[in-house]
Amino acid sequence: MRSAIIVFALVHLAAAGCSGPKIGTMTGYDNTDGHDDKHPGSLMEYDHTTPAFWANVNAVSIYDRDWSQWKYHNIIINYKGKNVTVQSWDACTNADCPEDPQCCTHNAQKFAKPGFLVDVEKRVLKSAFNITNYNDVMNKITIYLCDAFDHQAVANKYHLSN
């Protein structure tokens, strides 16, 4: 029975336009804090976010090395048996971390090489995984990289500006 469920799940993911699974690293950050984000309150291509955006969109940052290929894509994170769909809206650059000039590279490669980094904003960590201390997040995850979404429609809905 278990193998039938796994086969069904894989067929469902393939039908949803997903590839994977891949091993990745989940970290946490605070988009409102100038320490974690050089441009607090902004995203890669949007200068201003709104509380409604953060309340309704599971936005994450991915390693800037992967940005051109995977920006504005749905990503399914499997963490501790729970699947959560997030969306790539931002990029982690090594310059974001003054204490480690290669932080995004190191984090992406923590559990696999070349690895894939999903840096999850603290509000999403809380709502999706009930994680409250985002600074302590460095977890191995399984991810499925899925189809792109219409970021402009979401930006318009939540009044993001660029």
N, C-alpha and C positions, 0 to 999 in steps of 0.2 A: 504493500500500500504506500509506504514512504517513497519508494522509487517512482511510483505513478504520480505522486504529488510533485516531486522534484521535476520530472519530465514536463508536467503541465505548467509549472512555474517557468521553466526555461522557454517553453513554446510561447507562453504569454509575454515574456520579456522580449523575445525575438519579434513577436508581432507588434510590440509597442515601439519597435525601432531601437532596441537596446543591444549593446555589445557588452561582453564580459562573461564571467566575472573577472575583476581585477582586484589585486590587493592594493590598498591605499592607506593613507594616514589621515586621521581626523584630528585637527587641532581646533582651538577656540580663539576668538578675538572679539574685541569691543569696537564696533564701528563708530561709537560716539566719543571715543577716547583718543586723543592725539598721540598717546604712547603706542597703541597698537596699530593705529591707522594714521598715516601722515596727513591725510585729508579727511578728518572726521566728518561723518554725515554724508559723505559722497561715495560713489561707486566708480568703477573704472571709466565709464562713459557718461555718467550723470553726476552733476555737481551738487545736487540737492535731493535728499530723500524725505519722506514724510512718515509720521507715526503710523498712518494707515498702511503704508507699504510694509513696514516691519511687522505689523500685526497680522498681515495676510499673505505674505510671500516668504517662503523658506529660502532666502537668499544666502549664498555662500561665496567664498572667494576660492579660486583655484590658483595653482602655481602659474606665474606669468609665462613660463616656458610652454604651457599648454593652452594659454588664452586664445591664440588665433584659431586653433582647431575646435576648442570646446566652449567658447564663450556663448552664453545664452542657450545652454543645453540643460535638459532635465538630467539629473543624476540620482540614481537610487542608491542610498546608503543602507547597507545591512550592518547593524551594530547590535551585538548581544541578542540576535534573533529577531530584531525589529527592523522592518523596511520603512524608510522614510524617503520621499521624493523631495529633493532640493533643486534649486536652480542656480546656475553659475552666473553671477552678476558682477563679480569683482575679481581682481588678481592680486595675489601675494607676490611682492617683489622682495628680493634680498635686502634692498635698501630700507624696507619697512622695519627692520630689527637692528637697532644700533648695537645691541649686546652680542649679536652673532651676524657678521656680514654675509653669511651663507645660510641664514635660517630657513628660507623656503626650500632651498636645495636639500639641506640636511633633513628637514621634516618630511619632504616628499619621499626620500630614500630610506626612511627609518625602518620600514618593513619589507620593501621590495625595491629593485632597481630596474628601470629608471624611476619607478614609483609614481604615485599620483596623490597630490595634496588636496584635501578638502578642508579649508579653514572655515569653520562654522561660526557665524556671528552669535554672540552670547544669548540673544533673545530666541534664536532658533534652537540653540542647544537646550534651553530651558523648556520650550514648548514641545520640541520633538523627542527629546531624550531625558528630560527632567534632570539635566546637569546644570548645577548652579555655579560652580567654580570654574569658569572658562579658562583660567590661567593654568589649570592642572590637566588640561585635556591633551593627551598624546596617545591616541588609540589606533590599533590596527582595525581596519574595516574592510569589508568587501563592497565594491561599487560596480554598478552597471551604468555605462555612459549611454544616454538615450538621445532621442531626437531633439532638435532645436525647438524653442518656443518663440512666440511673437513678443519680443521684449518691448517693442514700441507700443503695442496695445496695453501691456501691463503698465508701462511708464505713463501713458496717457491716463489710464484709470486712476493711478495713484499720484498724479500731478508731479512726476519727476521732471527735473529740468537738466538740460545739458548745454 
